[in-house]
Amino acid sequence: MDIKLNNVALPQFVEEIINLFYNLAVEKDIYLESKFNSPNHLFAVDQDKIEKILVNLLSNAFKNTAADG
């Protein structure tokens, strides 16, 4: 398993992934928000792996959260 590190502004990266779930949040009337204390610091991460992890976490959260959650 290769790791491909890139310097990423993590808040922007996470926000892009969260935006993928915006329509589902509206559809299920689920409040979705992100907050970051370090706005533009760069982090060395494997973008593909982090994206898969975050999409998996959010997918599971939406599956297990009732409407109006």
Distance bins in CASP14 RR format, pairs under 12 A and 6 or more apart:
PFRMAT RR
TARGET T0000
AUTHOR 0000-0000-0000
RMODE 2
METHOD distances of the structure
MODEL  1
1 46 0 0 0 0 1 0 0 0 0 0 0
1 48 0 0 0 0 0 1 0 0 0 0 0
1 49 0 0 0 0 1 0 0 0 0 0 0
2 46 0 0 0 0 1 0 0 0 0 0 0
2 48 0 0 0 0 0 1 0 0 0 0 0
2 49 0 0 0 0 1 0 0 0 0 0 0
3 44 0 0 0 0 1 0 0 0 0 0 0
3 45 0 0 0 0 1 0 0 0 0 0 0
3 46 1 0 1 0 0 0 0 0 0 0 0
3 47 0 0 0 0 0 1 0 0 0 0 0
3 48 0 0 0 0 1 0 0 0 0 0 0
3 49 1 0 0 1 0 0 0 0 0 0 0
3 50 0 0 0 0 0 1 0 0 0 0 0
4 44 0 0 0 0 0 1 0 0 0 0 0
4 45 0 0 0 0 1 0 0 0 0 0 0
4 46 1 0 1 0 0 0 0 0 0 0 0
4 47 1 0 0 1 0 0 0 0 0 0 0
4 48 1 0 0 1 0 0 0 0 0 0 0
4 49 0 0 0 0 1 0 0 0 0 0 0
4 50 0 0 0 0 0 1 0 0 0 0 0
4 51 0 0 0 0 0 1 0 0 0 0 0
5 42 0 0 0 0 0 1 0 0 0 0 0
5 43 0 0 0 0 1 0 0 0 0 0 0
5 44 1 0 1 0 0 0 0 0 0 0 0
5 45 1 0 0 1 0 0 0 0 0 0 0
5 46 1 0 0 1 0 0 0 0 0 0 0
5 47 0 0 0 0 1 0 0 0 0 0 0
5 48 0 0 0 0 0 1 0 0 0 0 0
5 49 0 0 0 0 0 1 0 0 0 0 0
5 50 0 0 0 0 0 1 0 0 0 0 0
6 13 0 0 0 0 1 0 0 0 0 0 0
6 42 0 0 0 0 1 0 0 0 0 0 0
6 43 0 0 0 0 1 0 0 0 0 0 0
6 44 1 0 0 1 0 0 0 0 0 0 0
6 45 1 0 0 1 0 0 0 0 0 0 0
6 46 1 0 0 1 0 0 0 0 0 0 0
6 47 1 0 1 0 0 0 0 0 0 0 0
6 48 0 0 0 0 1 0 0 0 0 0 0
6 49 0 0 0 0 0 1 0 0 0 0 0
6 50 0 0 0 0 1 0 0 0 0 0 0
6 51 0 0 0 0 0 1 0 0 0 0 0
7 13 0 0 0 0 0 1 0 0 0 0 0
7 40 0 0 0 0 0 1 0 0 0 0 0
7 41 0 0 0 0 1 0 0 0 0 0 0
7 42 1 0 1 0 0 0 0 0 0 0 0
7 43 1 0 0 1 0 0 0 0 0 0 0
7 44 1 0 1 0 0 0 0 0 0 0 0
7 45 0 0 0 0 1 0 0 0 0 0 0
7 46 0 0 0 0 0 1 0 0 0 0 0
7 47 0 0 0 0 0 1 0 0 0 0 0
8 14 0 0 0 0 1 0 0 0 0 0 0
8 15 0 0 0 0 0 1 0 0 0 0 0
8 16 0 0 0 0 0 1 0 0 0 0 0
8 17 0 0 0 0 0 1 0 0 0 0 0
8 40 0 0 0 0 0 1 0 0 0 0 0
8 41 0 0 0 0 1 0 0 0 0 0 0
8 42 1 0 0 1 0 0 0 0 0 0 0
8 43 1 0 1 0 0 0 0 0 0 0 0
8 44 1 0 0 1 0 0 0 0 0 0 0
8 45 1 0 1 0 0 0 0 0 0 0 0
8 46 0 0 0 0 1 0 0 0 0 0 0
8 47 1 0 0 1 0 0 0 0 0 0 0
8 48 0 0 0 0 0 1 0 0 0 0 0
8 49 0 0 0 0 0 1 0 0 0 0 0
8 50 1 0 0 1 0 0 0 0 0 0 0
8 51 0 0 0 0 0 1 0 0 0 0 0
9 15 0 0 0 0 1 0 0 0 0 0 0
9 16 0 0 0 0 0 1 0 0 0 0 0
9 36 0 0 0 0 1 0 0 0 0 0 0
9 38 0 0 0 0 1 0 0 0 0 0 0
9 39 0 0 0 0 1 0 0 0 0 0 0
9 40 1 0 1 0 0 0 0 0 0 0 0
9 41 1 0 0 1 0 0 0 0 0 0 0
9 42 1 0 1 0 0 0 0 0 0 0 0
9 43 1 0 0 1 0 0 0 0 0 0 0
9 44 0 0 0 0 0 1 0 0 0 0 0
9 45 0 0 0 0 0 1 0 0 0 0 0
9 47 0 0 0 0 0 1 0 0 0 0 0
10 16 0 0 0 0 0 1 0 0 0 0 0
10 17 0 0 0 0 0 1 0 0 0 0 0
10 34 0 0 0 0 0 1 0 0 0 0 0
10 36 1 0 0 1 0 0 0 0 0 0 0
10 37 0 0 0 0 0 1 0 0 0 0 0
10 38 1 0 0 1 0 0 0 0 0 0 0
10 39 0 0 0 0 1 0 0 0 0 0 0
10 40 0 0 0 0 1 0 0 0 0 0 0
10 41 1 0 0 1 0 0 0 0 0 0 0
10 42 1 0 0 1 0 0 0 0 0 0 0
10 43 1 0 1 0 0 0 0 0 0 0 0
10 44 0 0 0 0 0 1 0 0 0 0 0
10 45 1 0 0 1 0 0 0 0 0 0 0
10 47 0 0 0 0 0 1 0 0 0 0 0
10 50 0 0 0 0 1 0 0 0 0 0 0
10 51 0 0 0 0 0 1 0 0 0 0 0
10 54 0 0 0 0 0 1 0 0 0 0 0
11 17 0 0 0 0 0 1 0 0 0 0 0
11 18 0 0 0 0 0 1 0 0 0 0 0
11 34 1 0 0 1 0 0 0 0 0 0 0
11 35 0 0 0 0 1 0 0 0 0 0 0
11 36 1 1 0 0 0 0 0 0 0 0 0
11 37 0 0 0 0 1 0 0 0 0 0 0
11 38 1 0 0 1 0 0 0 0 0 0 0
11 39 1 0 1 0 0 0 0 0 0 0 0
11 40 1 0 0 1 0 0 0 0 0 0 0
11 41 0 0 0 0 1 0 0 0 0 0 0
11 42 0 0 0 0 0 1 0 0 0 0 0
11 43 0 0 0 0 1 0 0 0 0 0 0
12 18 0 0 0 0 0 1 0 0 0 0 0
12 19 0 0 0 0 0 1 0 0 0 0 0
12 34 0 0 0 0 0 1 0 0 0 0 0
12 36 0 0 0 0 1 0 0 0 0 0 0
12 38 0 0 0 0 0 1 0 0 0 0 0
12 39 0 0 0 0 1 0 0 0 0 0 0
12 40 1 0 0 1 0 0 0 0 0 0 0
12 41 0 0 0 0 0 1 0 0 0 0 0
12 42 0 0 0 0 0 1 0 0 0 0 0
12 43 0 0 0 0 0 1 0 0 0 0 0
12 47 0 0 0 0 0 1 0 0 0 0 0
13 19 0 0 0 0 0 1 0 0 0 0 0
13 20 0 0 0 0 0 1 0 0 0 0 0
13 34 0 0 0 0 0 1 0 0 0 0 0
13 36 0 0 0 0 0 1 0 0 0 0 0
13 40 0 0 0 0 0 1 0 0 0 0 0
13 41 0 0 0 0 0 1 0 0 0 0 0
13 42 0 0 0 0 0 1 0 0 0 0 0
13 43 0 0 0 0 1 0 0 0 0 0 0
13 45 1 0 0 1 0 0 0 0 0 0 0
13 46 0 0 0 0 0 1 0 0 0 0 0
13 47 1 0 0 1 0 0 0 0 0 0 0
13 48 0 0 0 0 0 1 0 0 0 0 0
13 50 1 0 0 1 0 0 0 0 0 0 0
13 51 1 0 0 1 0 0 0 0 0 0 0
13 53 0 0 0 0 0 1 0 0 0 0 0
13 54 0 0 0 0 1 0 0 0 0 0 0
14 20 0 0 0 0 0 1 0 0 0 0 0
14 21 0 0 0 0 0 1 0 0 0 0 0
14 32 0 0 0 0 0 1 0 0 0 0 0
14 33 0 0 0 0 0 1 0 0 0 0 0
14 34 1 0 0 1 0 0 0 0 0 0 0
14 35 0 0 0 0 0 1 0 0 0 0 0
14 36 1 0 0 1 0 0 0 0 0 0 0
14 38 0 0 0 0 0 1 0 0 0 0 0
14 39 0 0 0 0 0 1 0 0 0 0 0
14 43 0 0 0 0 0 1 0 0 0 0 0
14 45 0 0 0 0 0 1 0 0 0 0 0
14 47 0 0 0 0 0 1 0 0 0 0 0
14 50 0 0 0 0 1 0 0 0 0 0 0
14 51 0 0 0 0 1 0 0 0 0 0 0
14 53 0 0 0 0 0 1 0 0 0 0 0
14 54 1 0 0 1 0 0 0 0 0 0 0
14 55 0 0 0 0 0 1 0 0 0 0 0
14 57 0 0 0 0 0 1 0 0 0 0 0
14 58 0 0 0 0 0 1 0 0 0 0 0
15 21 0 0 0 0 0 1 0 0 0 0 0
15 22 0 0 0 0 0 1 0 0 0 0 0
15 32 0 0 0 0 0 1 0 0 0 0 0
15 33 0 0 0 0 0 1 0 0 0 0 0
15 34 1 0 1 0 0 0 0 0 0 0 0
15 35 0 0 0 0 0 1 0 0 0 0 0
15 36 0 0 0 0 1 0 0 0 0 0 0
15 39 0 0 0 0 0 1 0 0 0 0 0
15 40 0 0 0 0 0 1 0 0 0 0 0
15 54 0 0 0 0 0 1 0 0 0 0 0
16 22 0 0 0 0 0 1 0 0 0 0 0
16 34 0 0 0 0 0 1 0 0 0 0 0
16 47 0 0 0 0 0 1 0 0 0 0 0
16 50 0 0 0 0 0 1 0 0 0 0 0
16 51 0 0 0 0 1 0 0 0 0 0 0
16 54 0 0 0 0 1 0 0 0 0 0 0
16 55 0 0 0 0 0 1 0 0 0 0 0
17 32 0 0 0 0 0 1 0 0 0 0 0
17 34 0 0 0 0 1 0 0 0 0 0 0
17 47 0 0 0 0 0 1 0 0 0 0 0
17 48 0 0 0 0 0 1 0 0 0 0 0
17 50 0 0 0 0 1 0 0 0 0 0 0
17 51 1 0 0 1 0 0 0 0 0 0 0
17 52 0 0 0 0 1 0 0 0 0 0 0
17 53 0 0 0 0 1 0 0 0 0 0 0
17 54 1 0 1 0 0 0 0 0 0 0 0
17 55 1 0 0 1 0 0 0 0 0 0 0
17 56 0 0 0 0 0 1 0 0 0 0 0
17 57 0 0 0 0 1 0 0 0 0 0 0
17 58 1 0 0 1 0 0 0 0 0 0 0
17 59 0 0 0 0 0 1 0 0 0 0 0
18 24 0 0 0 0 0 1 0 0 0 0 0
18 25 0 0 0 0 1 0 0 0 0 0 0
18 30 0 0 0 0 0 1 0 0 0 0 0
18 32 1 0 0 1 0 0 0 0 0 0 0
18 33 0 0 0 0 1 0 0 0 0 0 0
18 34 1 0 1 0 0 0 0 0 0 0 0
18 35 0 0 0 0 0 1 0 0 0 0 0
18 36 0 0 0 0 0 1 0 0 0 0 0
18 51 0 0 0 0 0 1 0 0 0 0 0
18 54 0 0 0 0 1 0 0 0 0 0 0
18 55 0 0 0 0 0 1 0 0 0 0 0
18 57 0 0 0 0 0 1 0 0 0 0 0
18 58 1 0 0 1 0 0 0 0 0 0 0
18 61 0 0 0 0 0 1 0 0 0 0 0
18 62 0 0 0 0 0 1 0 0 0 0 0
19 25 0 0 0 0 1 0 0 0 0 0 0
19 26 0 0 0 0 0 1 0 0 0 0 0
19 32 0 0 0 0 1 0 0 0 0 0 0
19 34 0 0 0 0 1 0 0 0 0 0 0
19 54 0 0 0 0 0 1 0 0 0 0 0
19 55 0 0 0 0 0 1 0 0 0 0 0
19 58 0 0 0 0 0 1 0 0 0 0 0
20 32 0 0 0 0 0 1 0 0 0 0 0
20 51 0 0 0 0 1 0 0 0 0 0 0
20 54 0 0 0 0 1 0 0 0 0 0 0
20 55 1 0 0 1 0 0 0 0 0 0 0
20 58 1 0 0 1 0 0 0 0 0 0 0
20 59 0 0 0 0 1 0 0 0 0 0 0
20 62 0 0 0 0 0 1 0 0 0 0 0
21 27 0 0 0 0 0 1 0 0 0 0 0
21 28 0 0 0 0 1 0 0 0 0 0 0
21 30 0 0 0 0 1 0 0 0 0 0 0
21 31 0 0 0 0 0 1 0 0 0 0 0
21 32 1 0 0 1 0 0 0 0 0 0 0
21 33 0 0 0 0 0 1 0 0 0 0 0
21 34 0 0 0 0 0 1 0 0 0 0 0
21 54 0 0 0 0 1 0 0 0 0 0 0
21 55 0 0 0 0 1 0 0 0 0 0 0
21 56 0 0 0 0 0 1 0 0 0 0 0
21 57 0 0 0 0 0 1 0 0 0 0 0
21 58 1 0 1 0 0 0 0 0 0 0 0
21 59 0 0 0 0 1 0 0 0 0 0 0
21 60 0 0 0 0 0 1 0 0 0 0 0
21 61 0 0 0 0 1 0 0 0 0 0 0
21 62 1 0 0 1 0 0 0 0 0 0 0
21 63 0 0 0 0 0 1 0 0 0 0 0
21 65 0 0 0 0 0 1 0 0 0 0 0
22 28 0 0 0 0 0 1 0 0 0 0 0
22 30 0 0 0 0 0 1 0 0 0 0 0
22 31 0 0 0 0 0 1 0 0 0 0 0
22 32 1 0 0 1 0 0 0 0 0 0 0
22 33 0 0 0 0 0 1 0 0 0 0 0
22 34 0 0 0 0 0 1 0 0 0 0 0
22 58 0 0 0 0 0 1 0 0 0 0 0
22 62 0 0 0 0 0 1 0 0 0 0 0
23 30 0 0 0 0 0 1 0 0 0 0 0
23 32 0 0 0 0 0 1 0 0 0 0 0
23 62 0 0 0 0 0 1 0 0 0 0 0
24 30 1 0 0 1 0 0 0 0 0 0 0
24 32 0 0 0 0 1 0 0 0 0 0 0
24 55 0 0 0 0 0 1 0 0 0 0 0
24 58 0 0 0 0 1 0 0 0 0 0 0
24 59 0 0 0 0 1 0 0 0 0 0 0
24 61 0 0 0 0 0 1 0 0 0 0 0
24 62 1 0 1 0 0 0 0 0 0 0 0
24 63 0 0 0 0 0 1 0 0 0 0 0
24 65 0 0 0 0 0 1 0 0 0 0 0
24 67 0 0 0 0 0 1 0 0 0 0 0
25 31 1 0 0 1 0 0 0 0 0 0 0
25 32 1 0 1 0 0 0 0 0 0 0 0
25 33 0 0 0 0 1 0 0 0 0 0 0
25 34 0 0 0 0 0 1 0 0 0 0 0
25 58 0 0 0 0 1 0 0 0 0 0 0
25 61 0 0 0 0 0 1 0 0 0 0 0
25 62 1 0 0 1 0 0 0 0 0 0 0
25 65 0 0 0 0 1 0 0 0 0 0 0
25 67 0 0 0 0 0 1 0 0 0 0 0
25 68 0 0 0 0 0 1 0 0 0 0 0
25 69 0 0 0 0 1 0 0 0 0 0 0
26 32 0 0 0 0 1 0 0 0 0 0 0
26 62 0 0 0 0 0 1 0 0 0 0 0
26 67 0 0 0 0 0 1 0 0 0 0 0
27 62 0 0 0 0 1 0 0 0 0 0 0
27 67 0 0 0 0 1 0 0 0 0 0 0
27 68 0 0 0 0 0 1 0 0 0 0 0
28 61 0 0 0 0 0 1 0 0 0 0 0
28 62 1 0 0 1 0 0 0 0 0 0 0
28 63 0 0 0 0 0 1 0 0 0 0 0
28 64 0 0 0 0 0 1 0 0 0 0 0
28 65 1 0 0 1 0 0 0 0 0 0 0
28 66 0 0 0 0 1 0 0 0 0 0 0
28 67 1 0 1 0 0 0 0 0 0 0 0
28 68 0 0 0 0 1 0 0 0 0 0 0
28 69 1 0 0 1 0 0 0 0 0 0 0
29 62 0 0 0 0 0 1 0 0 0 0 0
29 65 0 0 0 0 0 1 0 0 0 0 0
29 66 0 0 0 0 1 0 0 0 0 0 0
29 67 1 0 1 0 0 0 0 0 0 0 0
29 68 1 0 1 0 0 0 0 0 0 0 0
29 69 1 0 0 1 0 0 0 0 0 0 0
30 58 0 0 0 0 0 1 0 0 0 0 0
30 61 0 0 0 0 1 0 0 0 0 0 0
30 62 1 0 0 1 0 0 0 0 0 0 0
30 63 0 0 0 0 0 1 0 0 0 0 0
30 64 0 0 0 0 0 1 0 0 0 0 0
30 65 1 0 1 0 0 0 0 0 0 0 0
30 66 0 0 0 0 1 0 0 0 0 0 0
30 67 1 0 0 1 0 0 0 0 0 0 0
30 68 1 0 0 1 0 0 0 0 0 0 0
30 69 1 0 1 0 0 0 0 0 0 0 0
31 61 0 0 0 0 0 1 0 0 0 0 0
31 62 0 0 0 0 0 1 0 0 0 0 0
31 65 0 0 0 0 1 0 0 0 0 0 0
31 67 0 0 0 0 0 1 0 0 0 0 0
31 68 0 0 0 0 1 0 0 0 0 0 0
31 69 1 0 0 1 0 0 0 0 0 0 0
32 58 0 0 0 0 1 0 0 0 0 0 0
32 61 0 0 0 0 1 0 0 0 0 0 0
32 62 0 0 0 0 1 0 0 0 0 0 0
32 65 0 0 0 0 1 0 0 0 0 0 0
32 69 0 0 0 0 1 0 0 0 0 0 0
34 54 0 0 0 0 0 1 0 0 0 0 0
34 58 0 0 0 0 0 1 0 0 0 0 0
36 43 0 0 0 0 0 1 0 0 0 0 0
43 50 0 0 0 0 1 0 0 0 0 0 0
44 50 0 0 0 0 0 1 0 0 0 0 0
45 51 0 0 0 0 1 0 0 0 0 0 0
45 52 0 0 0 0 0 1 0 0 0 0 0
45 53 0 0 0 0 0 1 0 0 0 0 0
45 54 0 0 0 0 0 1 0 0 0 0 0
46 52 0 0 0 0 1 0 0 0 0 0 0
46 53 0 0 0 0 1 0 0 0 0 0 0
47 53 0 0 0 0 0 1 0 0 0 0 0
47 54 0 0 0 0 0 1 0 0 0 0 0
48 54 0 0 0 0 0 1 0 0 0 0 0
48 55 0 0 0 0 0 1 0 0 0 0 0
49 55 0 0 0 0 0 1 0 0 0 0 0
49 56 0 0 0 0 0 1 0 0 0 0 0
50 56 0 0 0 0 0 1 0 0 0 0 0
50 57 0 0 0 0 0 1 0 0 0 0 0
51 57 0 0 0 0 0 1 0 0 0 0 0
51 58 0 0 0 0 0 1 0 0 0 0 0
52 58 0 0 0 0 0 1 0 0 0 0 0
52 59 0 0 0 0 0 1 0 0 0 0 0
53 59 0 0 0 0 0 1 0 0 0 0 0
53 60 0 0 0 0 0 1 0 0 0 0 0
54 60 0 0 0 0 0 1 0 0 0 0 0
54 61 0 0 0 0 0 1 0 0 0 0 0
55 61 0 0 0 0 0 1 0 0 0 0 0
55 62 0 0 0 0 0 1 0 0 0 0 0
56 62 0 0 0 0 0 1 0 0 0 0 0
56 63 0 0 0 0 0 1 0 0 0 0 0
57 63 0 0 0 0 0 1 0 0 0 0 0
57 64 0 0 0 0 0 1 0 0 0 0 0
58 64 0 0 0 0 0 1 0 0 0 0 0
58 65 0 0 0 0 0 1 0 0 0 0 0
59 65 0 0 0 0 0 1 0 0 0 0 0
61 69 0 0 0 0 0 1 0 0 0 0 0
62 69 0 0 0 0 0 1 0 0 0 0 0
END
